[in-house]
Amino acid sequence: MRRLLKLLLLVLAAGGGGYYVQKNGVPGLDQLQPSGLEGTTVAYSDPVAPFRAGSTIRVATFNIQVFGESKMSKPHVTRILADVVRRFDVVAIQEIRAVSQEILPRFLAEVNSVGRQYDYVIGPRLGRTSSKEQYAYIYDTATVELDRESVYTVQDPDDLLHREPLVAAFRARGVPEAEAFTFTLVNVHTDPDEVREELNVLDDVYRAVRADGRGEDDILMLGDFNADDRRMGELGQVSGITGVIRGVPTNTRGTQMYDNILFTEPATNEFTGGAGVVDLMEMFHLTQEQALEVSDHLPVWGEFSVYEGGRGGRLATRPEEAGAR
């Protein structure tokens, strides 16, 4: 029988993770069992992500390849990255590689240089080798609120994952709190050499986050899975799990699908059907070589109603409806 992941919770402090406090493990993980494949996916891609409508929020994931001092030293690259972030309400970032903790504050200054009010939370440096990475969430404080007490890093003493996911809970602003869409994000970057094994652990992570005692049913696992929607292993067998995109390349060269935003149906009926992959070459009039200087991955996004349960939002049933802007 396959070993199940044992979770420990590591809470991050406000303002970018200054210290960590160990908490109790998530109860009941040993009793979790895989379930059958259900649900459907949306099969389309919007090449350019427009700015959001007032009744929705947009959640994105972006592997900013080797995001560190070298990339931050190129103003033309950081301007593009900042422009991308400003198009979304929450962005899950993977592959931050920097010893200095000043990378995110410096980047945030660029994001906010046009008068916006984004903030961030960042996880610890992770990895089995000297080349360690961090996850982060960058979010628009005008449109979403982070519950800082909810932020933790999933750890496995059995070392089943190369980079343990970073979890954080958010709530949409602009509507009464009792009616606002609340959701939990699980930021993932699998090891390309151990994809099959890690996908067969991430289903346990997903179920454990959903059952962590907070009562949240809207769990969005997002990031760089290094796998397309047809090859998700046991993660793809979570009951009702679906992705915001299907069969769409997410690497800059347009050859592979690695990135996605996953959730379960019918729990997350706040999803409007709006989703896509940002084509950096089209959006910024770049050559492929110039786009690769930004990242070898493209941002993936999904749109959700600001109302819990989707009230007041439009639920698109066909890709062409979701793409109409």
Residue, then its C-alpha position, 0 to 999 in steps of 0.5 A: m500500500r502506498r504511503l500517505l503523506k504526513l502533514l505538519l503545518l508551518v505558519l508564516a508571519a505577516g508581511g512576507g514570512g519573517y518567522y515560522v511556528q510549528k502547529n499540530g498535524v492535520p488529523g485524519l490523513d491516514q484514513l483518506q482514500p482515493s476516489g473515482l474520476e469525475g467532473t469536466t474541464v474547460a477547453y479553451s485559451d484566451p491569449v491575452a488576459p483582459f483586466r477583470a470585471g467588478s463582479t469577479i476576481r482573477v486568480a493566476t499561476f506563474n512559474i517565473q523561471v529562476f526568479g532572482e537577482s539576474k532577472m531583477s537586474k533587467p528592467h525590461v523584464t521586470r516591467i513585463l512581469a509587473d504588468v502581468v501581475r497587475r492583471f490579476d487579483v492573486v498570483a501564485i509564483q513558483e521558482i523564486r531562487a534568491v538567497s536575499q529576501e529583498i527580491l519580492p519587496r523590490f519586485l512589489a515596488e515595481v508592481n505598485s509603481v503605478g499606484r496599485q496596492y499589492d502585497y505578498v506572502i512568501g514561503p521558506r526556501l525548499g529543495r533537496t539540493s543547494s539550488k533551493e526555491q520559494y513559493a509566494y502569493i502576490y495579491d491586490t489588497a484592494t480586491v482580495e484579503l489574505d487570512r495570514e493565520s491560514v498560511y502554512t507550508v505542507q511538510d512531509p517527514d518521509d520526503l515524498l515531495h521535493r518542494e512542499p506546497l504553500v497554502a493560503a486562504f483569501r476572501a474577495r473584497g467589495v461585497p458583504e463579508a458574509e457573502a464574499f467568495t472565500f478560497t484556499l490556494v495550494n501552490v505547487h511545483t513538482d520535480p520534473d524527475e519525480v512527477r509520477e510519484e509526486l502526483n500520487v502524493l498531491d491527491d493526499v495533500y489536496r484532501a488534507v487541506r480540504a479537511d484541515g478543520r477550517g471548513e473551506d470547500d473551495i480548494l484551488m491547487l495551482g502551479d507547475f505540475n510538469a504534467d498535462d491534464r490527461r496525466m495527473g496520476e492519483l491527483g487526477q482521480v480526486s472526486g470532481i477535480t477539474g482544471v481551468i484549461r485543458g489541452v493548451p500548451t503553457n510553456t513559452r515554446g508552445t509545445q507542452m502543458y505544465d501549468n494549471i489551476l485545479f478545483t473540484e466540482p460542484a464545490t467551486n461553482e464560483f468559477t465563471g468559465g473564464a480562463g486562459v493562458v497569457d501569450l507573452m509574445e502576443m501581449f508584449h509584441l515579443t519574439q520567442e527569444q525575448a519571451l524566454e528571457v521573461s520565463d519559459h512558462l506562461p501565466v495561467w488564469g481563471e476567473f471566479s465570482v466575488y460571491e460565495g456560491g456564484r450568486g450575481g456571477r455569470l456561469a459560462t457553460r461553453p468555452e466560446e461564451a467564457g472567451a467573449r469579452 
